[in-house]
């Protein structure tokens, strides 16, 4: 029996409505399929609004780095077939060239940190020759070291007949300050300064300074304010300058196994469970504190049924820092970074 107020639709009326309904359903299914698979089968991460690449996303690109010692420092590089540009990458304090490459027979001391290695894989996949150089000390120095690095890059590009290609640079933290200063010594097509504001208040900026992209984490409000000021300074000089903001995102049981080579699915899930039990994350999975300020390593030592390979501690630490989004190297914005580079190749 029909409820009061409900209209009874005749059989012929239902037949007439059926075709539009079917067409609409098919259209919805098609749209969902496109959304799910338009990124090579990777689902977009709902918290970030773009796909998070897994550690093994670049199956067509393999690490085959060459390691050299030049001026007493490590120089590690790789040149893809038919390179279109050269990328110099400068690490942060306590880092080194070894952070950007997986351990292999050609680089037995390499570490392959999650964000650094993915940045290099992005670059190689887009036909950028990549050169990484270690700083002489714990952090980069802006004096004589600039000349040393300039000479190494010029020697390397000449040796491998790459001197005619556009040269770009990316530096993070201490490396960001260094790249901002090095751009007055070398002609870059463009640069990216990551989690650093640069040293623009210590330099005489001319109209020949390269287009500059700031990739930063707004949670660091003091740095964000300086970046806003320096973007205005550069634009007033007629220099293209933009910013990309990196926001916090929640952890999940599969996040670490997706980002860290060699991580076990079970260990990844148990680590997430440990973070929940110890209240290191909130109810939505967001880190309550920066990874460096979270006593997760102590909690791990107290946990008898969970063992993390010591070689992965630094890798996990980096990803926790990244999730909190205060100060960490990031590859999550690689698409924007390399589009910036590619739009300024000259």
Secondary structure as GFF3:
##gff-version 3
##sequence-region A 1 346
A	DSSP	alpha_helix	11	37	.	.	.	ID=ss1
A	DSSP	beta_strand	66	70	.	.	.	ID=ss2
A	DSSP	beta_strand	73	78	.	.	.	ID=ss3
A	DSSP	beta_strand	85	90	.	.	.	ID=ss4
A	DSSP	three_ten_helix	97	100	.	.	.	ID=ss5
A	DSSP	alpha_helix	114	125	.	.	.	ID=ss6
A	DSSP	beta_strand	128	133	.	.	.	ID=ss7
A	DSSP	alpha_helix	144	159	.	.	.	ID=ss8
A	DSSP	beta_strand	166	172	.	.	.	ID=ss9
A	DSSP	alpha_helix	174	182	.	.	.	ID=ss10
A	DSSP	beta_strand	190	194	.	.	.	ID=ss11
A	DSSP	three_ten_helix	200	202	.	.	.	ID=ss12
A	DSSP	beta_strand	211	216	.	.	.	ID=ss13
A	DSSP	alpha_helix	221	236	.	.	.	ID=ss14
A	DSSP	beta_strand	241	245	.	.	.	ID=ss15
A	DSSP	alpha_helix	255	259	.	.	.	ID=ss16
A	DSSP	alpha_helix	265	277	.	.	.	ID=ss17
A	DSSP	three_ten_helix	291	293	.	.	.	ID=ss18
A	DSSP	alpha_helix	296	302	.	.	.	ID=ss19
A	DSSP	three_ten_helix	310	312	.	.	.	ID=ss20
A	DSSP	alpha_helix	313	324	.	.	.	ID=ss21
A	DSSP	alpha_helix	334	343	.	.	.	ID=ss22
###
